[in-house]
Structure formats: C-alpha cells, structure tokens
C-alpha cells in the first residue's frame, strides 16, 4: 500500500475496482465518479470526504480525486482487483518472453 499526497487544488485520476477502499488520513477531498448517462445528459456523482473518512467504491470505473486542501490518502484494492492486476502482469511477462524466444528462433 502507498500513501498519496495531494496539495490544495491538485487532482488525481485512477481506475478502481468495485470494493476498493479509499482511506483519507489528512485533509479534505471531493471524489468525482465517471458520469452516469441519463438520456441526453450526464450526472457526475460527487462525494465529499473529510479527515478520517473511508469511501468504498460502488462500481468499477474511473475516479477523479480533487484535494480541497492538502491531503493524504491510501487506496486499498479488493482481493479480486489485486488478482486481476497480478494476472495482467503475468500475461505481459509471458508475452515478452515468447517474443524474445520467437525473435531468437528467427535469427538462429
């Protein structure tokens, strides 16, 4: 886990999985979820968190975290989200290894 620090008026965008938790240690933030389409317009949910609060992500998607004043927060991924990231990295590593072997076979 890693603590992220934002200064006043800075923002941070990230993709989070459903069930992820954001723990606000210091400061105040506004969380803006990806827009929900309602016919011809879009509604952008905004959640205000103050020091010591915890927010649980209701649906997977992009979030924008905007600091109202200097803040420190920690994002905790759910077990399934960590599994997805691990599998993606393993796949990427395997594909790189296959590409190296294929390249060597062509040259040899």
N, CA, C and O atoms as CSV, one atom per row, in Angstrom:
chain,resi,resn,atom,element,x,y,z
A,1,UNK,N,N,0.833,-1.177,0.000
A,1,UNK,CA,C,0.000,0.000,0.000
A,1,UNK,C,C,0.882,1.247,0.000
A,1,UNK,O,O,1.998,1.245,0.520
A,2,UNK,N,N,0.359,2.286,-0.586
A,2,UNK,CA,C,1.138,3.510,-0.772
A,2,UNK,C,C,0.275,4.715,-0.418
A,2,UNK,O,O,-0.871,4.804,-0.857
A,3,UNK,N,N,0.808,5.635,0.365
A,3,UNK,CA,C,0.084,6.853,0.721
A,3,UNK,C,C,0.346,7.902,-0.362
A,3,UNK,O,O,1.495,8.187,-0.699
A,4,UNK,N,N,-0.722,8.462,-0.896
A,4,UNK,CA,C,-0.634,9.504,-1.914
A,4,UNK,C,C,-0.917,10.850,-1.260
A,4,UNK,O,O,-1.852,10.982,-0.470
A,5,UNK,N,N,-0.102,11.848,-1.593
A,5,UNK,CA,C,-0.274,13.194,-1.049
A,5,UNK,C,C,-0.610,14.155,-2.187
A,5,UNK,O,O,0.059,14.170,-3.220
A,6,UNK,N,N,-1.649,14.952,-1.982
A,6,UNK,CA,C,-2.028,15.998,-2.937
A,6,UNK,C,C,-2.038,17.334,-2.213
A,6,UNK,O,O,-2.438,17.428,-1.052
A,7,UNK,N,N,-1.591,18.368,-2.922
A,7,UNK,CA,C,-1.682,19.723,-2.386
A,7,UNK,C,C,-3.042,20.306,-2.760
A,7,UNK,O,O,-3.743,19.756,-3.610
A,8,UNK,N,N,-3.407,21.394,-2.143
A,8,UNK,CA,C,-4.684,22.045,-2.412
A,8,UNK,C,C,-4.864,22.296,-3.906
A,8,UNK,O,O,-3.954,22.786,-4.574
A,9,UNK,N,N,-6.037,21.957,-4.422
A,9,UNK,CA,C,-6.442,22.149,-5.821
A,9,UNK,C,C,-5.815,21.155,-6.805
A,9,UNK,O,O,-6.087,21.236,-8.003
A,10,UNK,N,N,-4.989,20.226,-6.333
A,10,UNK,CA,C,-4.467,19.189,-7.216
A,10,UNK,C,C,-5.509,18.085,-7.360
A,10,UNK,O,O,-6.386,17.926,-6.511
A,11,UNK,N,N,-5.396,17.322,-8.455
A,11,UNK,CA,C,-6.309,16.192,-8.626
A,11,UNK,C,C,-5.528,14.960,-9.061
A,11,UNK,O,O,-4.401,15.052,-9.549
A,12,UNK,N,N,-6.153,13.812,-8.870
A,12,UNK,CA,C,-5.538,12.519,-9.141
A,12,UNK,C,C,-6.604,11.647,-9.782
A,12,UNK,O,O,-7.702,11.510,-9.243
A,13,UNK,N,N,-6.288,11.054,-10.934
A,13,UNK,CA,C,-7.251,10.180,-11.604
A,13,UNK,C,C,-6.743,8.753,-11.562
A,13,UNK,O,O,-5.557,8.493,-11.765
A,14,UNK,N,N,-7.663,7.825,-11.294
A,14,UNK,CA,C,-7.285,6.425,-11.212
A,14,UNK,C,C,-8.472,5.535,-11.534
A,14,UNK,O,O,-9.623,5.939,-11.372
A,15,UNK,N,N,-8.190,4.332,-11.988
A,15,UNK,CA,C,-9.236,3.340,-12.223
A,15,UNK,C,C,-9.266,2.435,-11.005
A,15,UNK,O,O,-8.240,1.874,-10.621
A,16,UNK,N,N,-10.438,2.287,-10.391
A,16,UNK,CA,C,-10.569,1.431,-9.215
A,16,UNK,C,C,-11.639,0.376,-9.437
A,16,UNK,O,O,-12.636,0.605,-10.121
A,17,UNK,N,N,-11.405,-0.784,-8.840
A,17,UNK,CA,C,-12.357,-1.876,-8.922
A,17,UNK,C,C,-13.431,-1.735,-7.840
A,17,UNK,O,O,-13.199,-1.128,-6.794
A,18,UNK,N,N,-14.601,-2.301,-8.109
A,18,UNK,CA,C,-15.674,-2.309,-7.118
A,18,UNK,C,C,-15.148,-2.957,-5.840
A,18,UNK,O,O,-14.496,-4.000,-5.889
A,19,UNK,N,N,-15.433,-2.339,-4.704
A,19,UNK,CA,C,-14.977,-2.861,-3.419
A,19,UNK,C,C,-13.670,-2.260,-2.934
A,19,UNK,O,O,-13.277,-2.481,-1.788
A,20,UNK,N,N,-12.982,-1.492,-3.798
A,20,UNK,CA,C,-11.761,-0.803,-3.359
A,20,UNK,C,C,-12.133,0.201,-2.278
A,20,UNK,O,O,-13.239,0.741,-2.271
A,21,UNK,N,N,-11.203,0.446,-1.371
A,21,UNK,CA,C,-11.466,1.413,-0.306
A,21,UNK,C,C,-10.431,2.524,-0.353
A,21,UNK,O,O,-9.240,2.282,-0.543
A,22,UNK,N,N,-10.913,3.748,-0.175
A,22,UNK,CA,C,-10.057,4.919,-0.112
A,22,UNK,C,C,-10.132,5.439,1.321
A,22,UNK,O,O,-11.203,5.802,1.807
A,23,UNK,N,N,-8.979,5.469,1.991
A,23,UNK,CA,C,-8.898,5.939,3.381
A,23,UNK,C,C,-8.245,7.313,3.378
A,23,UNK,O,O,-7.090,7.453,2.977
A,24,UNK,N,N,-8.975,8.320,3.822
A,24,UNK,CA,C,-8.443,9.686,3.883
A,24,UNK,C,C,-7.857,9.929,5.265
A,24,UNK,O,O,-8.589,9.995,6.252
A,25,UNK,N,N,-6.537,10.063,5.337
A,25,UNK,CA,C,-5.857,10.257,6.619
A,25,UNK,C,C,-5.853,11.717,7.054
A,25,UNK,O,O,-6.105,12.031,8.218
A,26,UNK,N,N,-5.562,12.610,6.101
A,26,UNK,CA,C,-5.421,14.033,6.404
A,26,UNK,C,C,-6.102,14.826,5.309
A,26,UNK,O,O,-6.026,14.452,4.139
A,27,UNK,N,N,-6.769,15.922,5.669
A,27,UNK,CA,C,-7.300,16.854,4.685
A,27,UNK,C,C,-8.749,16.634,4.308
A,27,UNK,O,O,-9.525,16.024,5.043
A,28,UNK,N,N,-9.093,17.152,3.132
A,28,UNK,CA,C,-10.458,17.095,2.629
A,28,UNK,C,C,-10.402,16.925,1.114
A,28,UNK,O,O,-9.621,17.597,0.440
A,29,UNK,N,N,-11.235,16.018,0.573
A,29,UNK,CA,C,-11.242,15.764,-0.868
A,29,UNK,C,C,-12.669,15.663,-1.402
A,29,UNK,O,O,-13.625,15.461,-0.653
A,30,UNK,N,N,-12.778,15.811,-2.721
A,30,UNK,CA,C,-14.031,15.553,-3.433
A,30,UNK,C,C,-13.736,14.424,-4.413
A,30,UNK,O,O,-12.793,14.513,-5.200
A,31,UNK,N,N,-14.534,13.370,-4.368
A,31,UNK,CA,C,-14.386,12.251,-5.296
A,31,UNK,C,C,-15.436,12.404,-6.380
A,31,UNK,O,O,-16.630,12.511,-6.099
A,32,UNK,N,N,-14.973,12.414,-7.625
A,32,UNK,CA,C,-15.892,12.513,-8.759
A,32,UNK,C,C,-15.840,11.194,-9.521
A,32,UNK,O,O,-14.796,10.806,-10.046
A,33,UNK,N,N,-16.980,10.511,-9.575
A,33,UNK,CA,C,-17.049,9.252,-10.303
A,33,UNK,C,C,-17.263,9.528,-11.783
A,33,UNK,O,O,-17.589,10.650,-12.171
A,34,UNK,N,N,-17.080,8.506,-12.605
A,34,UNK,CA,C,-17.355,8.631,-14.037
A,34,UNK,C,C,-18.832,8.958,-14.212
A,34,UNK,O,O,-19.666,8.500,-13.430
A,35,UNK,N,N,-19.161,9.744,-15.227
A,35,UNK,CA,C,-20.558,10.154,-15.426
A,35,UNK,C,C,-21.508,8.975,-15.647
A,35,UNK,O,O,-21.160,7.975,-16.274
A,36,UNK,N,N,-22.703,9.129,-15.115
A,36,UNK,CA,C,-23.783,8.185,-15.369
A,36,UNK,C,C,-24.686,8.813,-16.409
A,36,UNK,O,O,-25.198,9.912,-16.192
A,37,UNK,N,N,-24.893,8.151,-17.525
A,37,UNK,CA,C,-25.730,8.709,-18.589
A,37,UNK,C,C,-27.205,8.584,-18.250
A,37,UNK,O,O,-27.691,7.504,-17.914
A,38,UNK,N,N,-27.894,9.685,-18.342
A,38,UNK,CA,C,-29.339,9.718,-18.139
A,38,UNK,C,C,-29.953,10.415,-19.343
A,38,UNK,O,O,-30.002,11.644,-19.399
A,39,UNK,N,N,-30.419,9.631,-20.302
A,39,UNK,CA,C,-30.969,10.152,-21.555
A,39,UNK,C,C,-29.965,11.072,-22.245
A,39,UNK,O,O,-28.897,10.616,-22.653
A,40,UNK,N,N,-30.283,12.343,-22.380
A,40,UNK,CA,C,-29.428,13.256,-23.144
A,40,UNK,C,C,-28.416,13.992,-22.277
A,40,UNK,O,O,-27.626,14.783,-22.794
A,41,UNK,N,N,-28.424,13.751,-20.982
A,41,UNK,CA,C,-27.489,14.460,-20.116
A,41,UNK,C,C,-26.710,13.452,-19.267
A,41,UNK,O,O,-27.009,12.257,-19.283
A,42,UNK,N,N,-25.741,13.925,-18.547
A,42,UNK,CA,C,-24.939,13.053,-17.690
A,42,UNK,C,C,-24.906,13.625,-16.283
A,42,UNK,O,O,-24.825,14.839,-16.092
A,43,UNK,N,N,-24.970,12.742,-15.310
A,43,UNK,CA,C,-24.890,13.123,-13.907
A,43,UNK,C,C,-23.553,12.633,-13.380
A,43,UNK,O,O,-23.245,11.445,-13.477
A,44,UNK,N,N,-22.760,13.528,-12.828
A,44,UNK,CA,C,-21.460,13.164,-12.279
A,44,UNK,C,C,-21.574,13.157,-10.751
A,44,UNK,O,O,-21.615,14.213,-10.119
A,45,UNK,N,N,-21.624,11.943,-10.159
A,45,UNK,CA,C,-21.708,11.878,-8.692
A,45,UNK,C,C,-20.453,12.462,-8.040
A,45,UNK,O,O,-19.335,12.196,-8.483
A,46,UNK,N,N,-20.644,13.258,-6.989
A,46,UNK,CA,C,-19.526,13.835,-6.245
A,46,UNK,C,C,-19.701,13.503,-4.771
A,46,UNK,O,O,-20.775,13.690,-4.199
A,47,UNK,N,N,-18.634,13.010,-4.171
A,47,UNK,CA,C,-18.657,12.639,-2.759
A,47,UNK,C,C,-17.584,13.452,-2.046
A,47,UNK,O,O,-16.430,13.472,-2.472
A,48,UNK,N,N,-17.960,14.117,-0.973
A,48,UNK,CA,C,-17.012,14.902,-0.182
A,48,UNK,C,C,-16.574,14.056,1.011
A,48,UNK,O,O,-17.407,13.522,1.744
A,49,UNK,N,N,-15.262,13.940,1.197
A,49,UNK,CA,C,-14.719,13.213,2.348
A,49,UNK,C,C,-13.879,14.166,3.191
A,49,UNK,O,O,-13.146,15.003,2.665
A,50,UNK,N,N,-13.999,14.025,4.482
A,50,UNK,CA,C,-13.177,14.810,5.402
A,50,UNK,C,C,-12.232,13.875,6.141
A,50,UNK,O,O,-12.368,12.654,6.067
A,51,UNK,N,N,-11.293,14.446,6.839
A,51,UNK,CA,C,-10.240,13.707,7.534
A,51,UNK,C,C,-10.785,12.525,8.334
A,51,UNK,O,O,-11.739,12.664,9.100
A,52,UNK,N,N,-10.164,11.359,8.142
A,52,UNK,CA,C,-10.544,10.159,8.881
A,52,UNK,C,C,-11.627,9.321,8.212
A,52,UNK,O,O,-11.963,8.248,8.713
A,53,UNK,N,N,-12.177,9.781,7.102
A,53,UNK,CA,C,-13.276,9.068,6.436
A,53,UNK,C,C,-12.741,7.963,5.520
A,53,UNK,O,O,-11.590,7.988,5.082
A,54,UNK,N,N,-13.615,6.999,5.250
A,54,UNK,CA,C,-13.316,5.907,4.327
A,54,UNK,C,C,-14.434,5.831,3.305
A,54,UNK,O,O,-15.611,5.926,3.653
A,55,UNK,N,N,-14.061,5.657,2.034
A,55,UNK,CA,C,-15.036,5.536,0.951
A,55,UNK,C,C,-14.835,4.193,0.258
A,55,UNK,O,O,-13.711,3.838,-0.097
A,56,UNK,N,N,-15.923,3.447,0.064
A,56,UNK,CA,C,-15.878,2.179,-0.650
A,56,UNK,C,C,-16.459,2.376,-2.037
A,56,UNK,O,O,-17.576,2.874,-2.180
A,57,UNK,N,N,-15.709,1.989,-3.060
A,57,UNK,CA,C,-16.128,2.158,-4.453
A,57,UNK,C,C,-17.294,1.218,-4.752
A,57,UNK,O,O,-17.202,0.011,-4.528
A,58,UNK,N,N,-18.398,1.786,-5.261
A,58,UNK,CA,C,-19.615,1.021,-5.506
A,58,UNK,C,C,-19.596,0.277,-6.838
A,58,UNK,O,O,-20.180,-0.799,-6.967
A,59,UNK,N,N,-18.913,0.868,-7.840
A,59,UNK,CA,C,-18.827,0.210,-9.147
A,59,UNK,C,C,-17.465,0.503,-9.748
A,59,UNK,O,O,-16.920,1.590,-9.556
A,60,UNK,N,N,-16.921,-0.448,-10.464
A,60,UNK,CA,C,-15.609,-0.272,-11.084
A,60,UNK,C,C,-15.660,0.878,-12.084
A,60,UNK,O,O,-16.664,1.077,-12.767
A,61,UNK,N,N,-14.584,1.618,-12.161
A,61,UNK,CA,C,-14.524,2.718,-13.117
A,61,UNK,C,C,-13.487,3.749,-12.719
A,61,UNK,O,O,-12.754,3.595,-11.742
A,62,UNK,N,N,-13.457,4.811,-13.519
A,62,UNK,CA,C,-12.509,5.894,-13.294
A,62,UNK,C,C,-13.037,6.847,-12.226
A,62,UNK,O,O,-14.224,7.170,-12.189
A,63,UNK,N,N,-12.128,7.286,-11.359
A,63,UNK,CA,C,-12.446,8.276,-10.334
A,63,UNK,C,C,-11.455,9.427,-10.442
A,63,UNK,O,O,-10.293,9.239,-10.801
A,64,UNK,N,N,-11.937,10.610,-10.128
A,64,UNK,CA,C,-11.056,11.763,-10.004
A,64,UNK,C,C,-11.128,12.210,-8.555
A,64,UNK,O,O,-12.210,12.445,-8.018
A,65,UNK,N,N,-9.974,12.324,-7.931
A,65,UNK,CA,C,-9.886,12.737,-6.534
A,65,UNK,C,C,-9.307,14.145,-6.529
A,65,UNK,O,O,-8.170,14.356,-6.951
A,66,UNK,N,N,-10.089,15.107,-6.052
A,66,UNK,CA,C,-9.694,16.518,-6.040
A,66,UNK,C,C,-9.470,16.977,-4.603
A,66,UNK,O,O,-10.354,16.847,-3.756
A,67,UNK,N,N,-8.296,17.508,-4.340
A,67,UNK,CA,C,-7.976,17.976,-2.987
A,67,UNK,C,C,-8.565,19.358,-2.749
A,67,UNK,O,O,-8.311,20.289,-3.514
A,68,UNK,N,N,-9.351,19.488,-1.690
A,68,UNK,CA,C,-9.855,20.804,-1.302
A,68,UNK,C,C,-8.803,21.538,-0.475
A,68,UNK,O,O,-8.723,22.767,-0.498
A,69,UNK,N,N,-8.011,20.778,0.243
A,69,UNK,CA,C,-6.827,21.280,0.937
A,69,UNK,C,C,-5.836,20.116,0.985
A,69,UNK,O,O,-6.190,18.992,0.631
A,70,UNK,N,N,-4.613,20.370,1.415
A,70,UNK,CA,C,-3.585,19.321,1.425
A,70,UNK,C,C,-4.149,18.051,2.050
A,70,UNK,O,O,-4.772,18.088,3.111
A,71,UNK,N,N,-3.918,16.918,1.369
A,71,UNK,CA,C,-4.477,15.665,1.881
A,71,UNK,C,C,-3.512,14.505,1.667
A,71,UNK,O,O,-2.605,14.559,0.836
A,72,UNK,N,N,-3.744,13.463,2.445
A,72,UNK,CA,C,-3.026,12.199,2.315
A,72,UNK,C,C,-4.070,11.095,2.341
A,72,UNK,O,O,-4.918,11.051,3.233
A,73,UNK,N,N,-4.005,10.201,1.356
A,73,UNK,CA,C,-4.958,9.099,1.323
A,73,UNK,C,C,-4.280,7.811,0.884
A,73,UNK,O,O,-3.198,7.819,0.296
A,74,UNK,N,N,-4.937,6.727,1.183
A,74,UNK,CA,C,-4.445,5.398,0.887
A,74,UNK,C,C,-5.545,4.649,0.151
A,74,UNK,O,O,-6.699,4.669,0.577
A,75,UNK,N,N,-5.201,3.988,-0.948
A,75,UNK,CA,C,-6.183,3.193,-1.691
A,75,UNK,C,C,-5.871,1.722,-1.461
A,75,UNK,O,O,-4.748,1.265,-1.671
A,76,UNK,N,N,-6.883,1.001,-1.028
A,76,UNK,CA,C,-6.751,-0.431,-0.761
A,76,UNK,C,C,-7.612,-1.189,-1.774
A,76,UNK,O,O,-8.835,-1.048,-1.792
A,77,UNK,N,N,-6.957,-1.997,-2.619
A,77,UNK,CA,C,-7.684,-2.762,-3.626
A,77,UNK,C,C,-8.297,-4.016,-3.014
A,77,UNK,O,O,-7.728,-4.599,-2.091
A,78,UNK,N,N,-9.448,-4.429,-3.520
A,78,UNK,CA,C,-10.021,-5.686,-3.046
A,78,UNK,C,C,-9.181,-6.848,-3.565
A,78,UNK,O,O,-8.399,-6.685,-4.502
A,79,UNK,N,N,-9.342,-7.998,-2.967
A,79,UNK,CA,C,-8.554,-9.169,-3.357
A,79,UNK,C,C,-8.727,-9.489,-4.842
A,79,UNK,O,O,-7.755,-9.832,-5.516
A,80,UNK,N,N,-9.944,-9.383,-5.353
A,80,UNK,CA,C,-10.177,-9.693,-6.767
A,80,UNK,C,C,-9.461,-8.704,-7.675
A,80,UNK,O,O,-8.940,-9.091,-8.721
A,81,UNK,N,N,-9.428,-7.449,-7.294
A,81,UNK,CA,C,-8.731,-6.443,-8.089
A,81,UNK,C,C,-7.238,-6.712,-8.138
A,81,UNK,O,O,-6.611,-6.554,-9.186
A,82,UNK,N,N,-6.669,-7.114,-7.021
A,82,UNK,CA,C,-5.245,-7.429,-6.979
A,82,UNK,C,C,-4.961,-8.659,-7.833
A,82,UNK,O,O,-3.921,-8.740,-8.487
A,83,UNK,N,N,-5.888,-9.613,-7.827
A,83,UNK,CA,C,-5.727,-10.824,-8.634
A,83,UNK,C,C,-5.727,-10.465,-10.124
A,83,UNK,O,O,-4.926,-10.997,-10.893
A,84,UNK,N,N,-6.618,-9.572,-10.524
A,84,UNK,CA,C,-6.693,-9.145,-11.923
A,84,UNK,C,C,-5.391,-8.464,-12.337
A,84,UNK,O,O,-4.867,-8.736,-13.417
A,85,UNK,N,N,-4.864,-7.579,-11.486
A,85,UNK,CA,C,-3.601,-6.906,-11.797
A,85,UNK,C,C,-2.444,-7.895,-11.886
A,85,UNK,O,O,-1.600,-7.785,-12.774
A,86,UNK,N,N,-2.403,-8.857,-10.971
A,86,UNK,CA,C,-1.342,-9.859,-10.979
A,86,UNK,C,C,-1.401,-10.694,-12.253
A,86,UNK,O,O,-0.371,-10.940,-12.881
A,87,UNK,N,N,-2.594,-11.130,-12.639
A,87,UNK,CA,C,-2.740,-11.926,-13.861
A,87,UNK,C,C,-2.347,-11.123,-15.099
A,87,UNK,O,O,-1.728,-11.664,-16.016
A,88,UNK,N,N,-2.697,-9.846,-15.134
A,88,UNK,CA,C,-2.329,-8.994,-16.269
A,88,UNK,C,C,-0.811,-8.864,-16.367
A,88,UNK,O,O,-0.256,-8.923,-17.465
A,89,UNK,N,N,-0.141,-8.691,-15.241
A,89,UNK,CA,C,1.324,-8.568,-15.256
A,89,UNK,C,C,1.983,-9.885,-15.653
A,89,UNK,O,O,2.982,-9.892,-16.373
A,90,UNK,N,N,1.418,-11.009,-15.180
A,90,UNK,CA,C,1.955,-12.312,-15.550
A,90,UNK,C,C,1.800,-12.547,-17.055
A,90,UNK,O,O,2.708,-13.070,-17.701
A,91,UNK,N,N,0.658,-12.164,-17.602
A,91,UNK,CA,C,0.412,-12.314,-19.039
A,91,UNK,C,C,1.401,-11.467,-19.829
A,91,UNK,O,O,1.969,-11.926,-20.820
A,92,UNK,N,N,1.605,-10.221,-19.384
A,92,UNK,CA,C,2.521,-9.318,-20.068
A,92,UNK,C,C,3.941,-9.878,-20.044
A,92,UNK,O,O,4.643,-9.806,-21.053
A,93,UNK,N,N,4.377,-10.432,-18.919
A,93,UNK,CA,C,5.709,-11.016,-18.796
A,93,UNK,C,C,5.853,-12.232,-19.706
A,93,UNK,O,O,6.877,-12.401,-20.367
A,94,UNK,N,N,4.822,-13.080,-19.737
A,94,UNK,CA,C,4.859,-14.270,-20.594
A,94,UNK,C,C,4.930,-13.871,-22.070
A,94,UNK,O,O,5.679,-14.474,-22.839
A,95,UNK,N,N,4.159,-12.865,-22.466
A,95,UNK,CA,C,4.183,-12.428,-23.861
A,95,UNK,C,C,5.554,-11.872,-24.251
A,95,UNK,O,O,6.012,-12.089,-25.373
A,96,UNK,N,N,6.207,-11.161,-23.339
A,96,UNK,CA,C,7.548,-10.645,-23.623
A,96,UNK,C,C,8.535,-11.805,-23.795
A,96,UNK,O,O,9.376,-11.777,-24.693
A,97,UNK,N,N,8.433,-12.814,-22.940
A,97,UNK,CA,C,9.327,-13.973,-23.031
A,97,UNK,C,C,9.113,-14.716,-24.344
A,97,UNK,O,O,10.080,-15.142,-24.976
A,98,UNK,N,N,7.868,-14.876,-24.761
A,98,UNK,CA,C,7.557,-15.543,-26.028
A,98,UNK,C,C,8.131,-14.747,-27.201
A,98,UNK,O,O,8.673,-15.326,-28.141
A,99,UNK,N,N,8.013,-13.433,-27.143
A,99,UNK,CA,C,8.546,-12.585,-28.214
A,99,UNK,C,C,10.059,-12.721,-28.310
A,99,UNK,O,O,10.601,-12.755,-29.414
A,100,UNK,N,N,10.748,-12.800,-27.186
A,100,UNK,CA,C,12.208,-12.947,-27.182
A,100,UNK,C,C,12.597,-14.285,-27.797
A,100,UNK,O,O,13.496,-14.344,-28.636
A,101,UNK,N,N,11.923,-15.367,-27.386
A,101,UNK,CA,C,12.236,-16.699,-27.911
A,101,UNK,C,C,11.967,-16.753,-29.419
A,101,UNK,O,O,12.768,-17.298,-30.178
A,102,UNK,N,N,10.845,-16.189,-29.841
A,102,UNK,CA,C,10.492,-16.177,-31.268
A,102,UNK,C,C,11.545,-15.416,-32.071
A,102,UNK,O,O,11.953,-15.862,-33.143
A,103,UNK,N,N,11.978,-14.282,-31.560
A,103,UNK,CA,C,12.986,-13.470,-32.237
A,103,UNK,C,C,14.303,-14.245,-32.360
A,103,UNK,O,O,14.956,-14.192,-33.402
A,104,UNK,N,N,14.694,-14.962,-31.305
A,104,UNK,CA,C,15.938,-15.744,-31.338
A,104,UNK,C,C,15.846,-16.892,-32.327
A,104,UNK,O,O,16.821,-17.212,-33.007
A,105,UNK,N,N,14.656,-17.523,-32.409
A,105,UNK,CA,C,14.483,-18.625,-33.348
A,105,UNK,C,C,14.562,-18.122,-34.790
A,105,UNK,O,O,15.091,-18.824,-35.653
A,106,UNK,N,N,14.063,-16.956,-35.061
A,106,UNK,CA,C,14.137,-16.377,-36.409
A,106,UNK,C,C,15.573,-16.050,-36.789
A,106,UNK,O,O,15.974,-16.246,-37.936
A,107,UNK,N,N,16.351,-15.553,-35.829
A,107,UNK,CA,C,17.736,-15.170,-36.119
A,107,UNK,C,C,18.644,-16.397,-36.217
A,107,UNK,O,O,19.643,-16.392,-36.936
A,108,UNK,N,N,18.277,-17.440,-35.483
A,108,UNK,CA,C,19.150,-18.623,-35.407
A,108,UNK,C,C,18.987,-19.528,-36.523
A,108,UNK,O,O,19.658,-20.558,-36.585
